[in-house]
Amino acid sequence: MSVQTLLLLLLILSSAAYYVGRRRAFSVSDGKISQLHSLPSYYGLYTALWCGIPALLLLSVWFAFETTIITHLVVARLPADLQQLDPARLNLIVNDIKNTVNGNIVSSDADPAILAAAEHYRRLQSISHGLIALLALSLALGLAALKLRAIHIKHQARNAVESIIKVFLIVCSSIAVLTTVGIVLSVLFESLRFFQTVPLTEFMFGLEWSPQTAIRADQVGSSGAFGAVPLFAGTLLISFIAMLVAVPIGLMSAIYLSEYAGPKLRASAKPLLEILAGVPTVVYGFFAALTVAPFIRDSGGLIGLDVASESALAAGLVMGIMIIPFVSSLSDDVINAVPQSLRDGAYSLGATQSETVRKVIFPAALPGIVGGVLLAVSRAIGETMIVVMAAGLAANLTVNPLEAVTTVTVQIVTLLTGDQEFDSAKTLAAFALGLMLFLTTLVLNVIALHIVRKYREQYE
């Protein structure tokens, strides 16, 4: 029995258990719902949940270990000469067996031993699927029958259902938290391996970035310098230029749309502005590389400036245009959330509309605006495609926006592109960069939370 068919059967059984449980509640109360502790639907949900959830948990655990167990049994039946191979070659044999089972290898081209192992694998898989189907369906039917017998007038079905839902919500929240912890720990572990090879002081304060490590003593152009200062300088430079574009334009557009624009203009202008957020970043990258960067280079040449074909200014300007909707939309929502009573109080004291915006609405909405700007900064720091296409890959330590620079995220992608070995300093440097980027973003969040709390205490 296939997994899809088994899941469909469990869904049908759970639906039937809901109906039977609900009817059972009517039956034990002789149709007098007021005598029941809970509504009939809760008794149906109670029965359906006990029918479906344990069977699904059994399926999850079974299929989590099924492949490992079957593979172990198949390898134990392989000829002795194949079992004595080193682990790497034995893994290749196992992959060939699985590909044969899945039909990715033509049977006439395969080794007889692999064909026999593949047939054994199919047989064990068929037995496994049949056994789990029998166990899951038996468990579902048994628990459904048991819970149906437990239904009576004073049975607290609602409390039981709400407890099950509460546990489900806790599990979902825990998955999100544990995923974050897992990501941090994985990056931290690989970063520690990197810092065992490259000193932390050299990485944090080094002024040269050249991660090409030398394989031979006479190899040229592989200095293996891992100073991250040029990368962080390029990231901050491009992000700063992007913020110079996005924050004023986004904030002013939000103020105009929320305080000055009429309903018709707002209804048409706000969706048009937010369309920018849906444009893929690769499109912005093409626009930066083919239009903005040549325009800046040619314009600089007219006034005697030496502008690189790929510059931080081009990447920052286009990135700022991309971020405008984030600042505008969030700021607009925050400004609209300011109570109308503050506006009415300012007008009653004789303040003009501009004075009300500057001295009342903007300070009251400042915590939310800071949050929007923080989101925009995080988006700018994490952007990759625009920088690759408009700013280049050169790790130059400069504050000149007319020169080519690179960012942390671009270098992470570059280091992990292609067939790389995960035991070299070059590859592990990507995890160290990711850890530093994570810590930088964390510091920004802490600073923003401090600002938000300070002004929130003032205006609440």
Number of C-alpha atoms within 10 A of each C-alpha: 14 10 13 9 11 19 18 11 14 23 15 14 19 24 19 17 28 25 18 19 27 23 16 19 26 19 15 15 16 10 12 11 16 10 13 20 17 18 17 22 17 22 33 26 22 27 30 29 22 23 31 25 15 15 23 15 11 15 18 12 10 14 14 11 10 16 14 11 12 18 16 12 15 19 20 12 14 15 12 10 7 14 15 11 12 9 10 8 13 15 13 11 19 18 12 20 28 19 14 21 19 11 10 11 14 9 13 8 8 13 12 11 15 20 18 15 27 21 16 18 22 17 12 18 15 13 13 18 18 14 12 19 22 13 14 22 19 14 18 24 18 14 20 26 17 14 17 22 11 11 21 18 18 11 15 17 24 18 14 15 19 13 12 16 13 12 12 12 12 11 12 12 12 12 12 11 11 12 12 12 11 12 10 14 13 13 18 17 13 19 21 15 17 23 17 10 11 17 11 16 10 16 21 15 13 15 17 20 21 16 19 16 16 13 9 8 7 8 10 9 10 15 14 16 18 24 22 25 21 24 26 23 20 27 24 18 22 30 27 18 21 28 25 14 20 28 25 14 18 26 23 16 24 25 20 14 22 19 16 14 15 11 11 8 11 15 12 10 14 18 12 12 16 16 11 16 16 9 11 11 17 14 12 21 24 15 18 27 25 13 13 21 27 19 15 19 19 17 13 15 12 10 8 9 12 13 21 20 19 27 29 29 27 35 32 29 22 25 28 25 19 26 24 26 28 24 28 28 22 21 30 26 15 22 24 16 13 15 11 10 9 14 16 12 13 18 14 10 8 10 16 12 13 12 14 18 18 12 12 18 24 19 16 23 22 19 22 20 24 18 20 22 24 20 17 25 23 16 16 23 22 17 19 21 20 25 30 24 22 31 31 21 18 19 24 19 20 14 15 15 20 22 21 26 31 28 30 27 23 21 23 19 13 14 18 17 10 8 6 11 11 11 11 13 22 21 21 23 25 25 23 25 22 19 20 18 17 14 12 14 17 12 12 15 16 11 12 17 15 13 15 19 11 12 15 16 8 10 12 6
